[in-house]
């Protein structure tokens, strides 16, 4: 049986190069959903990550400049 890879919100944020609060904002507004919580942490599937990326692109194309997290 093959298991699906799950990603934490931090991993998704790093993959998409956005701050975690941008993803949380999409979830709160109903534009993205978390798959479920595992040990109290939001987890996402690859399909969820792709959907979040699409939603972020829609937000950026709506005339809002993309925010990038500061490099440390």
VENRAHU-V821482 format. One record per residue. N is the residue number from 1. RES is the residue in one letter. PSI is psi in radians with two decimals (NA if undefined). NEAR is the number of other ideal C-beta (glycine too) atoms within 12 Angstrom. Layout:
<<N;RES;PSI;NEAR> <N;RES;PSI;NEAR>>
This chain:
<<1;X;2.26;3> <2;X;2.32;4> <3;X;2.58;6> <4;X;2.44;15> <5;X;2.37;17> <6;X;2.54;23> <7;X;2.44;27> <8;X;2.92;25> <9;X;-0.58;33> <10;X;-0.72;20> <11;X;-0.71;22> <12;X;-0.77;38> <13;X;-0.74;28> <14;X;-0.74;16> <15;X;-0.71;22> <16;X;-0.06;33> <17;X;0.87;19> <18;X;2.75;29> <19;X;2.66;21> <20;X;-0.60;25> <21;X;-0.42;15> <22;X;-0.69;29> <23;X;-0.75;38> <24;X;-0.72;21> <25;X;-0.80;22> <26;X;-0.70;33> <27;X;-0.79;24> <28;X;-0.56;14> <29;X;-0.01;14> <30;X;0.26;10> <31;X;-0.15;21> <32;X;2.76;32> <33;X;2.58;23> <34;X;2.53;27> <35;X;-0.95;25> <36;X;-3.11;15> <37;X;2.38;15> <38;X;2.05;15> <39;X;0.67;9> <40;X;0.04;10> <41;X;2.42;18> <42;X;2.39;30> <43;X;2.61;24> <44;X;2.58;35> <45;X;3.00;24> <46;X;-0.68;18> <47;X;-0.71;18> <48;X;-0.76;32> <49;X;-0.77;33> <50;X;-0.71;18> <51;X;-0.74;24> <52;X;-0.75;36> <53;X;-0.73;26> <54;X;-0.77;18> <55;X;-0.68;27> <56;X;-0.68;30> <57;X;-0.66;18> <58;X;-0.72;18> <59;X;-0.77;24> <60;X;-0.63;19> <61;X;-0.15;12> <62;X;0.22;12> <63;X;0.05;8> <64;X;2.27;13> <65;X;2.48;9> <66;X;2.46;19> <67;X;2.35;19> <68;X;2.45;14> <69;X;2.63;17> <70;X;2.38;7> <71;X;2.39;5> <72;X;NA;3>>
